[in-house]
């Protein structure tokens, strides 16, 4: 089976029912995507599938063949942090940090779909669980990243 992950092709030979999370972590050694709850509730295992934030701990790998998969390892480009990653640092979002890879990927997907989200948009789209409760900082970081993305677009346009 061929998977396209972060723009690169990967040939894998696994059971079609194996969850994508375990393919990423155990077969491809991409350990940025984390295991949290195992029932697709917490969002720690979030990646983007064709641009949509998707939980992977229960998603069979057979369901993602032919889709573009983006993991936390693919968020930074050419060694440069994304606006979301920079905003995460600026707002000191992480405490324990365990949920952050899934949270950042979910924020990236949100801003790709909605470049200027309101607090309500963020609350509706980011359903990942942060056990440390840094939701206020997460919202602030998403607003900052949205502002920086808009400024970058205006400069480029």
MODELLER restraints for C-alpha pairs under 7 A, 6 or more apart:
rsr = mdl.restraints
at = mdl.atoms
rsr.add(forms.Gaussian(group=physical.xy_distance, feature=features.Distance(at['CA:1:A'], at['CA:11:A']), mean=5.69, stdev=0.5))
rsr.add(forms.Gaussian(group=physical.xy_distance, feature=features.Distance(at['CA:1:A'], at['CA:12:A']), mean=5.38, stdev=0.5))
rsr.add(forms.Gaussian(group=physical.xy_distance, feature=features.Distance(at['CA:1:A'], at['CA:13:A']), mean=6.26, stdev=0.5))
rsr.add(forms.Gaussian(group=physical.xy_distance, feature=features.Distance(at['CA:2:A'], at['CA:9:A']), mean=6.56, stdev=0.5))
rsr.add(forms.Gaussian(group=physical.xy_distance, feature=features.Distance(at['CA:2:A'], at['CA:10:A']), mean=5.56, stdev=0.5))
rsr.add(forms.Gaussian(group=physical.xy_distance, feature=features.Distance(at['CA:2:A'], at['CA:11:A']), mean=4.59, stdev=0.5))
rsr.add(forms.Gaussian(group=physical.xy_distance, feature=features.Distance(at['CA:2:A'], at['CA:12:A']), mean=6.29, stdev=0.5))
rsr.add(forms.Gaussian(group=physical.xy_distance, feature=features.Distance(at['CA:2:A'], at['CA:65:A']), mean=6.62, stdev=0.5))
rsr.add(forms.Gaussian(group=physical.xy_distance, feature=features.Distance(at['CA:3:A'], at['CA:9:A']), mean=5.74, stdev=0.5))
rsr.add(forms.Gaussian(group=physical.xy_distance, feature=features.Distance(at['CA:3:A'], at['CA:10:A']), mean=5.17, stdev=0.5))
rsr.add(forms.Gaussian(group=physical.xy_distance, feature=features.Distance(at['CA:3:A'], at['CA:11:A']), mean=6.48, stdev=0.5))
rsr.add(forms.Gaussian(group=physical.xy_distance, feature=features.Distance(at['CA:3:A'], at['CA:65:A']), mean=5.78, stdev=0.5))
rsr.add(forms.Gaussian(group=physical.xy_distance, feature=features.Distance(at['CA:3:A'], at['CA:66:A']), mean=6.70, stdev=0.5))
rsr.add(forms.Gaussian(group=physical.xy_distance, feature=features.Distance(at['CA:4:A'], at['CA:10:A']), mean=6.22, stdev=0.5))
rsr.add(forms.Gaussian(group=physical.xy_distance, feature=features.Distance(at['CA:4:A'], at['CA:67:A']), mean=6.89, stdev=0.5))
rsr.add(forms.Gaussian(group=physical.xy_distance, feature=features.Distance(at['CA:4:A'], at['CA:68:A']), mean=5.49, stdev=0.5))
rsr.add(forms.Gaussian(group=physical.xy_distance, feature=features.Distance(at['CA:4:A'], at['CA:69:A']), mean=6.02, stdev=0.5))
rsr.add(forms.Gaussian(group=physical.xy_distance, feature=features.Distance(at['CA:5:A'], at['CA:68:A']), mean=6.31, stdev=0.5))
rsr.add(forms.Gaussian(group=physical.xy_distance, feature=features.Distance(at['CA:5:A'], at['CA:69:A']), mean=4.65, stdev=0.5))
rsr.add(forms.Gaussian(group=physical.xy_distance, feature=features.Distance(at['CA:5:A'], at['CA:70:A']), mean=5.70, stdev=0.5))
rsr.add(forms.Gaussian(group=physical.xy_distance, feature=features.Distance(at['CA:6:A'], at['CA:69:A']), mean=6.15, stdev=0.5))
rsr.add(forms.Gaussian(group=physical.xy_distance, feature=features.Distance(at['CA:6:A'], at['CA:70:A']), mean=4.86, stdev=0.5))
rsr.add(forms.Gaussian(group=physical.xy_distance, feature=features.Distance(at['CA:6:A'], at['CA:71:A']), mean=6.63, stdev=0.5))
rsr.add(forms.Gaussian(group=physical.xy_distance, feature=features.Distance(at['CA:6:A'], at['CA:74:A']), mean=4.98, stdev=0.5))
rsr.add(forms.Gaussian(group=physical.xy_distance, feature=features.Distance(at['CA:16:A'], at['CA:60:A']), mean=6.42, stdev=0.5))
rsr.add(forms.Gaussian(group=physical.xy_distance, feature=features.Distance(at['CA:16:A'], at['CA:61:A']), mean=5.70, stdev=0.5))
rsr.add(forms.Gaussian(group=physical.xy_distance, feature=features.Distance(at['CA:16:A'], at['CA:62:A']), mean=4.90, stdev=0.5))
rsr.add(forms.Gaussian(group=physical.xy_distance, feature=features.Distance(at['CA:17:A'], at['CA:60:A']), mean=4.68, stdev=0.5))
rsr.add(forms.Gaussian(group=physical.xy_distance, feature=features.Distance(at['CA:17:A'], at['CA:61:A']), mean=6.23, stdev=0.5))
rsr.add(forms.Gaussian(group=physical.xy_distance, feature=features.Distance(at['CA:17:A'], at['CA:62:A']), mean=6.55, stdev=0.5))
rsr.add(forms.Gaussian(group=physical.xy_distance, feature=features.Distance(at['CA:18:A'], at['CA:60:A']), mean=5.29, stdev=0.5))
rsr.add(forms.Gaussian(group=physical.xy_distance, feature=features.Distance(at['CA:18:A'], at['CA:61:A']), mean=5.82, stdev=0.5))
rsr.add(forms.Gaussian(group=physical.xy_distance, feature=features.Distance(at['CA:19:A'], at['CA:56:A']), mean=6.48, stdev=0.5))
rsr.add(forms.Gaussian(group=physical.xy_distance, feature=features.Distance(at['CA:19:A'], at['CA:57:A']), mean=5.65, stdev=0.5))
rsr.add(forms.Gaussian(group=physical.xy_distance, feature=features.Distance(at['CA:19:A'], at['CA:58:A']), mean=5.37, stdev=0.5))
rsr.add(forms.Gaussian(group=physical.xy_distance, feature=features.Distance(at['CA:19:A'], at['CA:59:A']), mean=4.99, stdev=0.5))
rsr.add(forms.Gaussian(group=physical.xy_distance, feature=features.Distance(at['CA:19:A'], at['CA:60:A']), mean=4.30, stdev=0.5))
rsr.add(forms.Gaussian(group=physical.xy_distance, feature=features.Distance(at['CA:19:A'], at['CA:61:A']), mean=5.50, stdev=0.5))
rsr.add(forms.Gaussian(group=physical.xy_distance, feature=features.Distance(at['CA:20:A'], at['CA:56:A']), mean=5.41, stdev=0.5))
rsr.add(forms.Gaussian(group=physical.xy_distance, feature=features.Distance(at['CA:20:A'], at['CA:57:A']), mean=6.57, stdev=0.5))
rsr.add(forms.Gaussian(group=physical.xy_distance, feature=features.Distance(at['CA:20:A'], at['CA:59:A']), mean=5.85, stdev=0.5))
rsr.add(forms.Gaussian(group=physical.xy_distance, feature=features.Distance(at['CA:20:A'], at['CA:60:A']), mean=5.78, stdev=0.5))
rsr.add(forms.Gaussian(group=physical.xy_distance, feature=features.Distance(at['CA:20:A'], at['CA:61:A']), mean=4.72, stdev=0.5))
rsr.add(forms.Gaussian(group=physical.xy_distance, feature=features.Distance(at['CA:21:A'], at['CA:45:A']), mean=6.64, stdev=0.5))
rsr.add(forms.Gaussian(group=physical.xy_distance, feature=features.Distance(at['CA:21:A'], at['CA:56:A']), mean=5.09, stdev=0.5))
rsr.add(forms.Gaussian(group=physical.xy_distance, feature=features.Distance(at['CA:21:A'], at['CA:57:A']), mean=5.09, stdev=0.5))
rsr.add(forms.Gaussian(group=physical.xy_distance, feature=features.Distance(at['CA:24:A'], at['CA:30:A']), mean=5.22, stdev=0.5))
rsr.add(forms.Gaussian(group=physical.xy_distance, feature=features.Distance(at['CA:25:A'], at['CA:31:A']), mean=4.82, stdev=0.5))
rsr.add(forms.Gaussian(group=physical.xy_distance, feature=features.Distance(at['CA:32:A'], at['CA:72:A']), mean=6.05, stdev=0.5))
rsr.add(forms.Gaussian(group=physical.xy_distance, feature=features.Distance(at['CA:32:A'], at['CA:73:A']), mean=6.50, stdev=0.5))
rsr.add(forms.Gaussian(group=physical.xy_distance, feature=features.Distance(at['CA:32:A'], at['CA:101:A']), mean=6.48, stdev=0.5))
rsr.add(forms.Gaussian(group=physical.xy_distance, feature=features.Distance(at['CA:33:A'], at['CA:45:A']), mean=5.30, stdev=0.5))
rsr.add(forms.Gaussian(group=physical.xy_distance, feature=features.Distance(at['CA:33:A'], at['CA:46:A']), mean=6.97, stdev=0.5))
rsr.add(forms.Gaussian(group=physical.xy_distance, feature=features.Distance(at['CA:33:A'], at['CA:71:A']), mean=6.81, stdev=0.5))
rsr.add(forms.Gaussian(group=physical.xy_distance, feature=features.Distance(at['CA:33:A'], at['CA:72:A']), mean=6.60, stdev=0.5))
rsr.add(forms.Gaussian(group=physical.xy_distance, feature=features.Distance(at['CA:33:A'], at['CA:101:A']), mean=6.20, stdev=0.5))
rsr.add(forms.Gaussian(group=physical.xy_distance, feature=features.Distance(at['CA:33:A'], at['CA:102:A']), mean=6.67, stdev=0.5))
rsr.add(forms.Gaussian(group=physical.xy_distance, feature=features.Distance(at['CA:34:A'], at['CA:44:A']), mean=5.57, stdev=0.5))
rsr.add(forms.Gaussian(group=physical.xy_distance, feature=features.Distance(at['CA:34:A'], at['CA:45:A']), mean=5.03, stdev=0.5))
rsr.add(forms.Gaussian(group=physical.xy_distance, feature=features.Distance(at['CA:35:A'], at['CA:44:A']), mean=6.20, stdev=0.5))
rsr.add(forms.Gaussian(group=physical.xy_distance, feature=features.Distance(at['CA:35:A'], at['CA:45:A']), mean=5.66, stdev=0.5))
rsr.add(forms.Gaussian(group=physical.xy_distance, feature=features.Distance(at['CA:35:A'], at['CA:57:A']), mean=6.94, stdev=0.5))
rsr.add(forms.Gaussian(group=physical.xy_distance, feature=features.Distance(at['CA:36:A'], at['CA:42:A']), mean=6.48, stdev=0.5))
rsr.add(forms.Gaussian(group=physical.xy_distance, feature=features.Distance(at['CA:36:A'], at['CA:44:A']), mean=5.44, stdev=0.5))
rsr.add(forms.Gaussian(group=physical.xy_distance, feature=features.Distance(at['CA:36:A'], at['CA:45:A']), mean=6.82, stdev=0.5))
rsr.add(forms.Gaussian(group=physical.xy_distance, feature=features.Distance(at['CA:38:A'], at['CA:57:A']), mean=5.48, stdev=0.5))
rsr.add(forms.Gaussian(group=physical.xy_distance, feature=features.Distance(at['CA:38:A'], at['CA:58:A']), mean=6.74, stdev=0.5))
rsr.add(forms.Gaussian(group=physical.xy_distance, feature=features.Distance(at['CA:39:A'], at['CA:57:A']), mean=6.75, stdev=0.5))
rsr.add(forms.Gaussian(group=physical.xy_distance, feature=features.Distance(at['CA:39:A'], at['CA:58:A']), mean=6.30, stdev=0.5))
rsr.add(forms.Gaussian(group=physical.xy_distance, feature=features.Distance(at['CA:40:A'], at['CA:55:A']), mean=5.63, stdev=0.5))
rsr.add(forms.Gaussian(group=physical.xy_distance, feature=features.Distance(at['CA:40:A'], at['CA:57:A']), mean=5.97, stdev=0.5))
rsr.add(forms.Gaussian(group=physical.xy_distance, feature=features.Distance(at['CA:40:A'], at['CA:58:A']), mean=6.19, stdev=0.5))
rsr.add(forms.Gaussian(group=physical.xy_distance, feature=features.Distance(at['CA:42:A'], at['CA:128:A']), mean=5.18, stdev=0.5))
rsr.add(forms.Gaussian(group=physical.xy_distance, feature=features.Distance(at['CA:42:A'], at['CA:129:A']), mean=4.91, stdev=0.5))
rsr.add(forms.Gaussian(group=physical.xy_distance, feature=features.Distance(at['CA:43:A'], at['CA:55:A']), mean=5.80, stdev=0.5))
rsr.add(forms.Gaussian(group=physical.xy_distance, feature=features.Distance(at['CA:43:A'], at['CA:102:A']), mean=5.90, stdev=0.5))
rsr.add(forms.Gaussian(group=physical.xy_distance, feature=features.Distance(at['CA:43:A'], at['CA:128:A']), mean=4.43, stdev=0.5))
rsr.add(forms.Gaussian(group=physical.xy_distance, feature=features.Distance(at['CA:43:A'], at['CA:129:A']), mean=6.42, stdev=0.5))
rsr.add(forms.Gaussian(group=physical.xy_distance, feature=features.Distance(at['CA:44:A'], at['CA:99:A']), mean=4.87, stdev=0.5))
rsr.add(forms.Gaussian(group=physical.xy_distance, feature=features.Distance(at['CA:44:A'], at['CA:101:A']), mean=6.93, stdev=0.5))
rsr.add(forms.Gaussian(group=physical.xy_distance, feature=features.Distance(at['CA:44:A'], at['CA:102:A']), mean=4.65, stdev=0.5))
rsr.add(forms.Gaussian(group=physical.xy_distance, feature=features.Distance(at['CA:44:A'], at['CA:128:A']), mean=6.89, stdev=0.5))
rsr.add(forms.Gaussian(group=physical.xy_distance, feature=features.Distance(at['CA:45:A'], at['CA:55:A']), mean=5.45, stdev=0.5))
rsr.add(forms.Gaussian(group=physical.xy_distance, feature=features.Distance(at['CA:45:A'], at['CA:56:A']), mean=5.54, stdev=0.5))
rsr.add(forms.Gaussian(group=physical.xy_distance, feature=features.Distance(at['CA:45:A'], at['CA:57:A']), mean=6.16, stdev=0.5))
rsr.add(forms.Gaussian(group=physical.xy_distance, feature=features.Distance(at['CA:45:A'], at['CA:102:A']), mean=5.59, stdev=0.5))
rsr.add(forms.Gaussian(group=physical.xy_distance, feature=features.Distance(at['CA:46:A'], at['CA:53:A']), mean=6.18, stdev=0.5))
rsr.add(forms.Gaussian(group=physical.xy_distance, feature=features.Distance(at['CA:46:A'], at['CA:54:A']), mean=5.24, stdev=0.5))
rsr.add(forms.Gaussian(group=physical.xy_distance, feature=features.Distance(at['CA:46:A'], at['CA:55:A']), mean=4.37, stdev=0.5))
rsr.add(forms.Gaussian(group=physical.xy_distance, feature=features.Distance(at['CA:46:A'], at['CA:56:A']), mean=6.10, stdev=0.5))
rsr.add(forms.Gaussian(group=physical.xy_distance, feature=features.Distance(at['CA:46:A'], at['CA:102:A']), mean=4.45, stdev=0.5))
rsr.add(forms.Gaussian(group=physical.xy_distance, feature=features.Distance(at['CA:46:A'], at['CA:105:A']), mean=6.60, stdev=0.5))
rsr.add(forms.Gaussian(group=physical.xy_distance, feature=features.Distance(at['CA:46:A'], at['CA:106:A']), mean=6.76, stdev=0.5))
rsr.add(forms.Gaussian(group=physical.xy_distance, feature=features.Distance(at['CA:47:A'], at['CA:53:A']), mean=5.69, stdev=0.5))
rsr.add(forms.Gaussian(group=physical.xy_distance, feature=features.Distance(at['CA:47:A'], at['CA:54:A']), mean=5.46, stdev=0.5))
rsr.add(forms.Gaussian(group=physical.xy_distance, feature=features.Distance(at['CA:47:A'], at['CA:55:A']), mean=6.50, stdev=0.5))
rsr.add(forms.Gaussian(group=physical.xy_distance, feature=features.Distance(at['CA:47:A'], at['CA:69:A']), mean=6.94, stdev=0.5))
rsr.add(forms.Gaussian(group=physical.xy_distance, feature=features.Distance(at['CA:47:A'], at['CA:70:A']), mean=5.81, stdev=0.5))
rsr.add(forms.Gaussian(group=physical.xy_distance, feature=features.Distance(at['CA:47:A'], at['CA:71:A']), mean=4.95, stdev=0.5))
rsr.add(forms.Gaussian(group=physical.xy_distance, feature=features.Distance(at['CA:47:A'], at['CA:102:A']), mean=6.61, stdev=0.5))
rsr.add(forms.Gaussian(group=physical.xy_distance, feature=features.Distance(at['CA:47:A'], at['CA:105:A']), mean=5.99, stdev=0.5))
rsr.add(forms.Gaussian(group=physical.xy_distance, feature=features.Distance(at['CA:48:A'], at['CA:54:A']), mean=5.69, stdev=0.5))
rsr.add(forms.Gaussian(group=physical.xy_distance, feature=features.Distance(at['CA:48:A'], at['CA:69:A']), mean=5.64, stdev=0.5))
rsr.add(forms.Gaussian(group=physical.xy_distance, feature=features.Distance(at['CA:48:A'], at['CA:70:A']), mean=4.97, stdev=0.5))
rsr.add(forms.Gaussian(group=physical.xy_distance, feature=features.Distance(at['CA:48:A'], at['CA:71:A']), mean=6.57, stdev=0.5))
rsr.add(forms.Gaussian(group=physical.xy_distance, feature=features.Distance(at['CA:48:A'], at['CA:105:A']), mean=6.80, stdev=0.5))
rsr.add(forms.Gaussian(group=physical.xy_distance, feature=features.Distance(at['CA:48:A'], at['CA:109:A']), mean=6.83, stdev=0.5))
rsr.add(forms.Gaussian(group=physical.xy_distance, feature=features.Distance(at['CA:49:A'], at['CA:67:A']), mean=6.19, stdev=0.5))
rsr.add(forms.Gaussian(group=physical.xy_distance, feature=features.Distance(at['CA:49:A'], at['CA:68:A']), mean=5.64, stdev=0.5))
rsr.add(forms.Gaussian(group=physical.xy_distance, feature=features.Distance(at['CA:49:A'], at['CA:69:A']), mean=4.81, stdev=0.5))
rsr.add(forms.Gaussian(group=physical.xy_distance, feature=features.Distance(at['CA:49:A'], at['CA:70:A']), mean=6.62, stdev=0.5))
rsr.add(forms.Gaussian(group=physical.xy_distance, feature=features.Distance(at['CA:50:A'], at['CA:67:A']), mean=5.83, stdev=0.5))
rsr.add(forms.Gaussian(group=physical.xy_distance, feature=features.Distance(at['CA:50:A'], at['CA:68:A']), mean=4.97, stdev=0.5))
rsr.add(forms.Gaussian(group=physical.xy_distance, feature=features.Distance(at['CA:50:A'], at['CA:69:A']), mean=6.48, stdev=0.5))
rsr.add(forms.Gaussian(group=physical.xy_distance, feature=features.Distance(at['CA:51:A'], at['CA:109:A']), mean=5.95, stdev=0.5))
rsr.add(forms.Gaussian(group=physical.xy_distance, feature=features.Distance(at['CA:52:A'], at['CA:109:A']), mean=5.86, stdev=0.5))
rsr.add(forms.Gaussian(group=physical.xy_distance, feature=features.Distance(at['CA:53:A'], at['CA:105:A']), mean=6.90, stdev=0.5))
rsr.add(forms.Gaussian(group=physical.xy_distance, feature=features.Distance(at['CA:53:A'], at['CA:106:A']), mean=5.20, stdev=0.5))
rsr.add(forms.Gaussian(group=physical.xy_distance, feature=features.Distance(at['CA:53:A'], at['CA:109:A']), mean=5.75, stdev=0.5))
rsr.add(forms.Gaussian(group=physical.xy_distance, feature=features.Distance(at['CA:72:A'], at['CA:101:A']), mean=5.69, stdev=0.5))
rsr.add(forms.Gaussian(group=physical.xy_distance, feature=features.Distance(at['CA:72:A'], at['CA:105:A']), mean=6.12, stdev=0.5))
rsr.add(forms.Gaussian(group=physical.xy_distance, feature=features.Distance(at['CA:75:A'], at['CA:82:A']), mean=6.47, stdev=0.5))
rsr.add(forms.Gaussian(group=physical.xy_distance, feature=features.Distance(at['CA:76:A'], at['CA:82:A']), mean=5.29, stdev=0.5))
rsr.add(forms.Gaussian(group=physical.xy_distance, feature=features.Distance(at['CA:83:A'], at['CA:145:A']), mean=5.00, stdev=0.5))
rsr.add(forms.Gaussian(group=physical.xy_distance, feature=features.Distance(at['CA:83:A'], at['CA:148:A']), mean=6.43, stdev=0.5))
rsr.add(forms.Gaussian(group=physical.xy_distance, feature=features.Distance(at['CA:83:A'], at['CA:149:A']), mean=6.57, stdev=0.5))
rsr.add(forms.Gaussian(group=physical.xy_distance, feature=features.Distance(at['CA:84:A'], at['CA:104:A']), mean=6.77, stdev=0.5))
rsr.add(forms.Gaussian(group=physical.xy_distance, feature=features.Distance(at['CA:84:A'], at['CA:108:A']), mean=6.67, stdev=0.5))
rsr.add(forms.Gaussian(group=physical.xy_distance, feature=features.Distance(at['CA:84:A'], at['CA:142:A']), mean=6.57, stdev=0.5))
rsr.add(forms.Gaussian(group=physical.xy_distance, feature=features.Distance(at['CA:84:A'], at['CA:145:A']), mean=5.01, stdev=0.5))
rsr.add(forms.Gaussian(group=physical.xy_distance, feature=features.Distance(at['CA:87:A'], at['CA:141:A']), mean=4.91, stdev=0.5))
rsr.add(forms.Gaussian(group=physical.xy_distance, feature=features.Distance(at['CA:87:A'], at['CA:144:A']), mean=6.09, stdev=0.5))
rsr.add(forms.Gaussian(group=physical.xy_distance, feature=features.Distance(at['CA:87:A'], at['CA:145:A']), mean=5.60, stdev=0.5))
rsr.add(forms.Gaussian(group=physical.xy_distance, feature=features.Distance(at['CA:88:A'], at['CA:141:A']), mean=5.60, stdev=0.5))
rsr.add(forms.Gaussian(group=physical.xy_distance, feature=features.Distance(at['CA:91:A'], at['CA:137:A']), mean=6.10, stdev=0.5))
rsr.add(forms.Gaussian(group=physical.xy_distance, feature=features.Distance(at['CA:91:A'], at['CA:141:A']), mean=5.90, stdev=0.5))
rsr.add(forms.Gaussian(group=physical.xy_distance, feature=features.Distance(at['CA:93:A'], at['CA:134:A']), mean=6.30, stdev=0.5))
rsr.add(forms.Gaussian(group=physical.xy_distance, feature=features.Distance(at['CA:93:A'], at['CA:137:A']), mean=5.39, stdev=0.5))
rsr.add(forms.Gaussian(group=physical.xy_distance, feature=features.Distance(at['CA:93:A'], at['CA:138:A']), mean=6.02, stdev=0.5))
rsr.add(forms.Gaussian(group=physical.xy_distance, feature=features.Distance(at['CA:94:A'], at['CA:100:A']), mean=6.71, stdev=0.5))
rsr.add(forms.Gaussian(group=physical.xy_distance, feature=features.Distance(at['CA:95:A'], at['CA:132:A']), mean=6.49, stdev=0.5))
rsr.add(forms.Gaussian(group=physical.xy_distance, feature=features.Distance(at['CA:99:A'], at['CA:130:A']), mean=6.06, stdev=0.5))
rsr.add(forms.Gaussian(group=physical.xy_distance, feature=features.Distance(at['CA:103:A'], at['CA:128:A']), mean=6.32, stdev=0.5))
rsr.add(forms.Gaussian(group=physical.xy_distance, feature=features.Distance(at['CA:106:A'], at['CA:126:A']), mean=6.40, stdev=0.5))
rsr.add(forms.Gaussian(group=physical.xy_distance, feature=features.Distance(at['CA:107:A'], at['CA:126:A']), mean=6.97, stdev=0.5))
rsr.add(forms.Gaussian(group=physical.xy_distance, feature=features.Distance(at['CA:107:A'], at['CA:142:A']), mean=6.68, stdev=0.5))
rsr.add(forms.Gaussian(group=physical.xy_distance, feature=features.Distance(at['CA:110:A'], at['CA:125:A']), mean=6.64, stdev=0.5))
rsr.add(forms.Gaussian(group=physical.xy_distance, feature=features.Distance(at['CA:111:A'], at['CA:146:A']), mean=6.67, stdev=0.5))
rsr.add(forms.Gaussian(group=physical.xy_distance, feature=features.Distance(at['CA:115:A'], at['CA:146:A']), mean=5.92, stdev=0.5))
rsr.add(forms.Gaussian(group=physical.xy_distance, feature=features.Distance(at['CA:116:A'], at['CA:146:A']), mean=5.95, stdev=0.5))
rsr.add(forms.Gaussian(group=physical.xy_distance, feature=features.Distance(at['CA:119:A'], at['CA:139:A']), mean=6.85, stdev=0.5))
rsr.add(forms.Gaussian(group=physical.xy_distance, feature=features.Distance(at['CA:122:A'], at['CA:139:A']), mean=6.79, stdev=0.5))
